[in-house]
């Protein structure tokens, strides 16, 4: 499953399940394991550090 998130200047303006068209049109795709997404959403993992650390 993929999620399309509209981020603008630090604000999340929208989040929804991504369609095939979304996946073809986006500039960036960020992927992570379900475990790490849970850690990010709970505030236990900094998303920038996770992204930079692979």
ChimeraX attribute file (.defattr): number of C-alpha atoms within 10 A of each C-alpha:
attribute: neighborCount
match mode: 1-to-1
recipient: residues
	/A:1	5
	/A:2	14
	/A:3	14
	/A:4	15
	/A:5	13
	/A:6	11
	/A:7	11
	/A:8	9
	/A:9	6
	/A:10	6
	/A:11	8
	/A:12	10
	/A:13	10
	/A:14	10
	/A:15	11
	/A:16	10
	/A:17	10
	/A:18	13
	/A:19	12
	/A:20	8
	/A:21	8
	/A:22	13
	/A:23	14
	/A:24	8
	/A:25	8
	/A:26	9
	/A:27	7
	/A:28	7
	/A:29	9
	/A:30	7
	/A:31	11
	/A:32	12
	/A:33	8
	/A:34	9
	/A:35	8
	/A:36	16
	/A:37	16
	/A:38	13
	/A:39	14
	/A:40	16
	/A:41	11
	/A:42	10
	/A:43	10
	/A:44	11
	/A:45	14
	/A:46	13
	/A:47	15
	/A:48	10
	/A:49	9
	/A:50	13
	/A:51	11
	/A:52	7
	/A:53	7
	/A:54	8
